[in-house]
Amino acid sequence: MLGPENPQRVVEQIKQETGLAAAIVDVNDLGAVKILAATSDASVPLLKQALRKNPAGKRRRTNPSRLDSPNHQQLTT
């Protein structure tokens, strides 16, 4: 699954429509976390720390989608 063409625009739209901080990230099972886009109120250091353990179970060649609520409870995959 490819990410959006303009990830920053997507996170800003999420923020505008929901009022929630948003980020689009690329995470793998090797501990790599790349923040592709984030709203200004999203904590990039916290995102990297929380995602480093690969909570979605992504491997290098798979692309699961994940949406989490502000309390880190998984909503959809």
CNS distance restraints for C-alpha pairs under 8 A (distance, minus, plus):
assign (resid   1 and name CA) (resid  63 and name CA) 5.85 0.50 0.50
assign (resid   3 and name CA) (resid   7 and name CA) 7.30 0.50 0.50
assign (resid   4 and name CA) (resid  10 and name CA) 7.44 0.50 0.50
assign (resid   6 and name CA) (resid  10 and name CA) 6.57 0.50 0.50
assign (resid   7 and name CA) (resid  11 and name CA) 6.34 0.50 0.50
assign (resid   7 and name CA) (resid  24 and name CA) 6.67 0.50 0.50
assign (resid   7 and name CA) (resid  36 and name CA) 6.70 0.50 0.50
assign (resid   7 and name CA) (resid  37 and name CA) 5.60 0.50 0.50
assign (resid   8 and name CA) (resid  12 and name CA) 6.20 0.50 0.50
assign (resid   8 and name CA) (resid  36 and name CA) 7.75 0.50 0.50
assign (resid   8 and name CA) (resid  37 and name CA) 4.94 0.50 0.50
assign (resid   8 and name CA) (resid  38 and name CA) 6.59 0.50 0.50
assign (resid   8 and name CA) (resid  39 and name CA) 7.63 0.50 0.50
assign (resid   9 and name CA) (resid  13 and name CA) 6.16 0.50 0.50
assign (resid  10 and name CA) (resid  14 and name CA) 6.25 0.50 0.50
assign (resid  11 and name CA) (resid  15 and name CA) 6.18 0.50 0.50
assign (resid  11 and name CA) (resid  21 and name CA) 7.94 0.50 0.50
assign (resid  11 and name CA) (resid  22 and name CA) 5.33 0.50 0.50
assign (resid  11 and name CA) (resid  23 and name CA) 5.95 0.50 0.50
assign (resid  11 and name CA) (resid  24 and name CA) 7.09 0.50 0.50
assign (resid  11 and name CA) (resid  37 and name CA) 6.85 0.50 0.50
assign (resid  11 and name CA) (resid  38 and name CA) 6.17 0.50 0.50
assign (resid  11 and name CA) (resid  39 and name CA) 6.09 0.50 0.50
assign (resid  12 and name CA) (resid  16 and name CA) 6.11 0.50 0.50
assign (resid  12 and name CA) (resid  22 and name CA) 7.60 0.50 0.50
assign (resid  12 and name CA) (resid  38 and name CA) 7.96 0.50 0.50
assign (resid  12 and name CA) (resid  39 and name CA) 6.11 0.50 0.50
assign (resid  13 and name CA) (resid  17 and name CA) 6.05 0.50 0.50
assign (resid  14 and name CA) (resid  18 and name CA) 5.84 0.50 0.50
assign (resid  14 and name CA) (resid  19 and name CA) 7.45 0.50 0.50
assign (resid  14 and name CA) (resid  20 and name CA) 7.13 0.50 0.50
assign (resid  14 and name CA) (resid  21 and name CA) 7.86 0.50 0.50
assign (resid  14 and name CA) (resid  22 and name CA) 6.63 0.50 0.50
assign (resid  15 and name CA) (resid  19 and name CA) 4.79 0.50 0.50
assign (resid  15 and name CA) (resid  20 and name CA) 5.05 0.50 0.50
assign (resid  15 and name CA) (resid  21 and name CA) 5.75 0.50 0.50
assign (resid  15 and name CA) (resid  22 and name CA) 6.38 0.50 0.50
assign (resid  15 and name CA) (resid  39 and name CA) 7.21 0.50 0.50
assign (resid  16 and name CA) (resid  20 and name CA) 7.96 0.50 0.50
assign (resid  20 and name CA) (resid  70 and name CA) 7.75 0.50 0.50
assign (resid  21 and name CA) (resid  38 and name CA) 7.70 0.50 0.50
assign (resid  21 and name CA) (resid  39 and name CA) 5.84 0.50 0.50
assign (resid  21 and name CA) (resid  40 and name CA) 7.77 0.50 0.50
assign (resid  21 and name CA) (resid  41 and name CA) 5.81 0.50 0.50
assign (resid  21 and name CA) (resid  42 and name CA) 5.27 0.50 0.50
assign (resid  22 and name CA) (resid  38 and name CA) 5.73 0.50 0.50
assign (resid  22 and name CA) (resid  39 and name CA) 5.62 0.50 0.50
assign (resid  22 and name CA) (resid  42 and name CA) 6.36 0.50 0.50
assign (resid  23 and name CA) (resid  35 and name CA) 7.15 0.50 0.50
assign (resid  23 and name CA) (resid  36 and name CA) 7.46 0.50 0.50
assign (resid  23 and name CA) (resid  37 and name CA) 5.49 0.50 0.50
assign (resid  23 and name CA) (resid  38 and name CA) 4.08 0.50 0.50
assign (resid  23 and name CA) (resid  39 and name CA) 6.45 0.50 0.50
assign (resid  23 and name CA) (resid  42 and name CA) 7.04 0.50 0.50
assign (resid  24 and name CA) (resid  35 and name CA) 6.29 0.50 0.50
assign (resid  24 and name CA) (resid  36 and name CA) 5.47 0.50 0.50
assign (resid  24 and name CA) (resid  37 and name CA) 5.27 0.50 0.50
assign (resid  24 and name CA) (resid  38 and name CA) 6.44 0.50 0.50
assign (resid  25 and name CA) (resid  33 and name CA) 6.98 0.50 0.50
assign (resid  25 and name CA) (resid  34 and name CA) 5.62 0.50 0.50
assign (resid  25 and name CA) (resid  35 and name CA) 4.52 0.50 0.50
assign (resid  25 and name CA) (resid  36 and name CA) 5.24 0.50 0.50
assign (resid  25 and name CA) (resid  37 and name CA) 7.03 0.50 0.50
assign (resid  26 and name CA) (resid  32 and name CA) 7.90 0.50 0.50
assign (resid  26 and name CA) (resid  33 and name CA) 5.84 0.50 0.50
assign (resid  26 and name CA) (resid  34 and name CA) 5.06 0.50 0.50
assign (resid  26 and name CA) (resid  35 and name CA) 6.50 0.50 0.50
assign (resid  26 and name CA) (resid  36 and name CA) 7.02 0.50 0.50
assign (resid  27 and name CA) (resid  31 and name CA) 7.17 0.50 0.50
assign (resid  27 and name CA) (resid  32 and name CA) 5.64 0.50 0.50
assign (resid  27 and name CA) (resid  33 and name CA) 4.58 0.50 0.50
assign (resid  27 and name CA) (resid  34 and name CA) 6.40 0.50 0.50
assign (resid  27 and name CA) (resid  51 and name CA) 7.00 0.50 0.50
assign (resid  27 and name CA) (resid  52 and name CA) 7.37 0.50 0.50
assign (resid  27 and name CA) (resid  54 and name CA) 6.39 0.50 0.50
assign (resid  27 and name CA) (resid  58 and name CA) 6.82 0.50 0.50
assign (resid  28 and name CA) (resid  32 and name CA) 5.60 0.50 0.50
assign (resid  28 and name CA) (resid  33 and name CA) 6.94 0.50 0.50
assign (resid  28 and name CA) (resid  54 and name CA) 6.21 0.50 0.50
assign (resid  28 and name CA) (resid  57 and name CA) 7.79 0.50 0.50
assign (resid  28 and name CA) (resid  58 and name CA) 5.28 0.50 0.50
assign (resid  28 and name CA) (resid  59 and name CA) 5.28 0.50 0.50
assign (resid  28 and name CA) (resid  60 and name CA) 5.55 0.50 0.50
assign (resid  29 and name CA) (resid  53 and name CA) 7.45 0.50 0.50
assign (resid  29 and name CA) (resid  54 and name CA) 5.85 0.50 0.50
assign (resid  29 and name CA) (resid  57 and name CA) 6.99 0.50 0.50
assign (resid  29 and name CA) (resid  58 and name CA) 5.97 0.50 0.50
assign (resid  29 and name CA) (resid  59 and name CA) 5.07 0.50 0.50
assign (resid  29 and name CA) (resid  60 and name CA) 6.63 0.50 0.50
assign (resid  30 and name CA) (resid  60 and name CA) 7.96 0.50 0.50
assign (resid  31 and name CA) (resid  52 and name CA) 4.95 0.50 0.50
assign (resid  31 and name CA) (resid  53 and name CA) 6.24 0.50 0.50
assign (resid  31 and name CA) (resid  54 and name CA) 6.85 0.50 0.50
assign (resid  32 and name CA) (resid  52 and name CA) 6.55 0.50 0.50
assign (resid  33 and name CA) (resid  48 and name CA) 5.97 0.50 0.50
assign (resid  33 and name CA) (resid  51 and name CA) 6.78 0.50 0.50
assign (resid  33 and name CA) (resid  52 and name CA) 6.13 0.50 0.50
assign (resid  34 and name CA) (resid  48 and name CA) 7.87 0.50 0.50
assign (resid  35 and name CA) (resid  44 and name CA) 7.41 0.50 0.50
assign (resid  35 and name CA) (resid  48 and name CA) 7.86 0.50 0.50
assign (resid  38 and name CA) (resid  42 and name CA) 6.08 0.50 0.50
assign (resid  38 and name CA) (resid  44 and name CA) 7.58 0.50 0.50
assign (resid  42 and name CA) (resid  47 and name CA) 7.90 0.50 0.50
assign (resid  43 and name CA) (resid  47 and name CA) 6.16 0.50 0.50
assign (resid  44 and name CA) (resid  48 and name CA) 6.17 0.50 0.50
assign (resid  45 and name CA) (resid  49 and name CA) 6.18 0.50 0.50
assign (resid  46 and name CA) (resid  50 and name CA) 6.00 0.50 0.50
assign (resid  47 and name CA) (resid  51 and name CA) 5.95 0.50 0.50
assign (resid  48 and name CA) (resid  52 and name CA) 5.80 0.50 0.50
assign (resid  51 and name CA) (resid  55 and name CA) 6.28 0.50 0.50
assign (resid  54 and name CA) (resid  58 and name CA) 6.44 0.50 0.50
assign (resid  56 and name CA) (resid  64 and name CA) 7.00 0.50 0.50
assign (resid  56 and name CA) (resid  65 and name CA) 7.98 0.50 0.50
assign (resid  56 and name CA) (resid  66 and name CA) 6.94 0.50 0.50
assign (resid  57 and name CA) (resid  64 and name CA) 8.00 0.50 0.50
assign (resid  58 and name CA) (resid  62 and name CA) 5.97 0.50 0.50
assign (resid  58 and name CA) (resid  63 and name CA) 6.31 0.50 0.50
assign (resid  58 and name CA) (resid  64 and name CA) 6.36 0.50 0.50
assign (resid  59 and name CA) (resid  63 and name CA) 7.66 0.50 0.50
assign (resid  64 and name CA) (resid  77 and name CA) 6.69 0.50 0.50
assign (resid  65 and name CA) (resid  76 and name CA) 7.87 0.50 0.50
assign (resid  65 and name CA) (resid  77 and name CA) 5.21 0.50 0.50
assign (resid  66 and name CA) (resid  74 and name CA) 7.31 0.50 0.50
assign (resid  66 and name CA) (resid  75 and name CA) 7.60 0.50 0.50
assign (resid  66 and name CA) (resid  76 and name CA) 5.83 0.50 0.50
assign (resid  66 and name CA) (resid  77 and name CA) 4.59 0.50 0.50
assign (resid  67 and name CA) (resid  74 and name CA) 6.26 0.50 0.50
assign (resid  67 and name CA) (resid  75 and name CA) 5.64 0.50 0.50
assign (resid  67 and name CA) (resid  76 and name CA) 5.49 0.50 0.50
assign (resid  67 and name CA) (resid  77 and name CA) 6.70 0.50 0.50
assign (resid  68 and name CA) (resid  72 and name CA) 5.48 0.50 0.50
assign (resid  68 and name CA) (resid  73 and name CA) 5.61 0.50 0.50
assign (resid  68 and name CA) (resid  74 and name CA) 4.61 0.50 0.50
assign (resid  68 and name CA) (resid  75 and name CA) 5.46 0.50 0.50
assign (resid  68 and name CA) (resid  76 and name CA) 7.42 0.50 0.50
assign (resid  69 and name CA) (resid  73 and name CA) 5.48 0.50 0.50
assign (resid  69 and name CA) (resid  74 and name CA) 6.52 0.50 0.50
assign (resid  69 and name CA) (resid  75 and name CA) 6.63 0.50 0.50
